[in-house]
Amino acid sequence: MRVLRNLIDHRRVWRGLRDYPIYSPPFHDSELVLAKREIETNYEYFLENKALRLEYLAKYLRTFSVELRFSAEVLSILDAWVYRYGGHLVPAGGDTISALADYEPAWAGKYLGLNVVNDIAIFAGDYIVSKNLRTRWDVWFGDGTQRDYEKQGFGQPCLFGLSHVSRQGPHSVLWEIYRFCDASRFRILHGNVVVSPSHMPNAMLRVLTHLADPGAPPPVSVSYAYLDDPNFVIDD
């Protein structure tokens, strides 16, 4: 039954992706580190296209009866959507990490789903900024340390102003959302075995709600020792 549902879900996700516009900033090179001028140009592209990307996402999700708006209710619905369908956006094989970090390979073909991952990240970032006035979008040029260009978020739009534990400093929402989609893909392939907190139900909702709260206390310390138990599963 699970295999059949995954097959149906995959077809539904990709049927709507056929004409999804590709996000492709002016500069992308997996072999060279972009210059500051090139990073700034890419960020301008992000700002100029941000509203349009949200329109693309809204149109796509409407086929799943998801109506985007900045509300806790919609965030919960989007969380459930990513939990079920997000894994079908992640390409099988290939160099997904390079594609996310450098926009190469281009987000076309089997990488087309990354455009939706990117646009969900834009929505998530805008949601946080709309609720947490301490935060803002900006671009991260690195921290001046050796090989900082290899860190997640380098040269890309990030959220600044977060004071939350483990997410202080520039925070890449793109990589945050990708982790939840990748967790969804893991469940598609291996069933509902929990191997990290990001694999748990409502994980994305909890994280985004926490980041959107400027006065949120540090997360409650929880032992995840049980995650080492291969027999721990979440019922469908």
Number of C-alpha atoms within 10 A of each C-alpha: 6 10 11 9 10 17 13 11 16 16 12 15 20 16 10 14 17 12 10 17 15 16 20 16 17 13 15 20 14 13 8 9 15 19 12 12 9 16 23 20 15 22 22 16 16 20 14 11 14 15 13 13 22 20 14 15 22 19 17 19 18 11 12 12 11 15 15 19 12 14 11 13 11 14 21 16 17 21 21 17 14 23 24 18 20 27 27 24 25 22 17 12 8 11 12 19 14 14 18 23 22 22 20 19 20 18 20 17 11 17 22 22 23 27 23 25 25 21 23 22 20 24 23 25 24 20 20 24 22 15 16 18 13 15 20 17 19 17 22 24 19 18 12 8 7 8 9 13 19 12 11 21 23 23 24 23 26 23 23 20 19 23 17 18 11 10 14 12 14 24 25 22 22 24 19 18 23 23 18 23 26 21 25 26 23 17 17 20 12 10 16 19 18 23 18 11 14 21 23 18 16 17 16 26 18 15 13 21 18 18 24 24 17 18 11 13 11 11 11 6 6 6 7 11 7 11 15 11 12 10 10 13 14 12 7 6
